[in-house]
Amino acid sequence: MDERRRIGGSDFIWNTAKAAANLRKHGVRFEDAASVFGDPLFVLTDATRDDEARDAAIGFDRLGRLLFVVHVERDGESIRIVSARPADAREEGLYAQ
């Protein structure tokens, strides 16, 4: 089942079961991950996997954590969050540039 939220002026969608699994595995709620898009310095990078075009946003969430948020834009109207986790050292370097 999908959940839709308007956060920071943008529309987000995510699968509720996937969101619960992500919270257990990475300790990151998708609601918080969506706030990364409000970071004025967030960085976009390619996160394509298995021939499916995906992007990742690296930025600070509303709790001050630097996150790596994999997402897909849908029809230019909404952002589907696929996963979110704390950024690793390489991703921290990309953000710092």
C-alpha positions, -999 to 999 in steps of 0.1 A, spaced: 0 0 0 13 34 -9 13 64 14 13 100 0 25 130 18 31 167 10 63 177 27 81 210 23 60 219 -8 67 186 -26 46 155 -31 62 122 -19 50 86 -23 64 55 -6 53 19 1 43 16 37 58 -19 41 91 -8 25 91 22 48 87 0 79 115 -23 67 138 7 60 132 20 95 141 -13 111 172 -18 89 186 18 87 168 37 115 155 63 90 118 72 86 108 81 50 91 112 64 125 124 77 142 113 44 118 135 25 131 166 44 165 161 27 150 178 -4 147 209 17 184 211 22 195 239 -1 229 222 -6 216 187 -13 235 168 -41 219 145 -67 238 115 -79 230 85 -101 217 54 -83 206 33 -112 202 -3 -104 192 -33 -125 185 -10 -155 160 10 -135 168 47 -136 171 60 -100 186 90 -84 199 96 -49 198 128 -29 225 134 -4 217 160 22 208 168 57 174 158 71 154 178 96 171 160 124 206 170 112 216 136 98 234 134 65 213 109 45 215 90 12 179 89 -2 172 68 -33 142 80 -52 124 81 -85 106 111 -99 71 102 -112 58 123 -141 75 154 -127 47 156 -101 59 135 -72 89 118 -58 88 81 -49 112 73 -20 128 38 -25 152 37 4 170 60 29 201 55 50 229 74 67 255 85 41 287 66 40 322 82 39 322 84 0 288 100 0 299 125 27 328 134 4 304 140 -25 283 163 -4 313 182 9 324 190 -27 
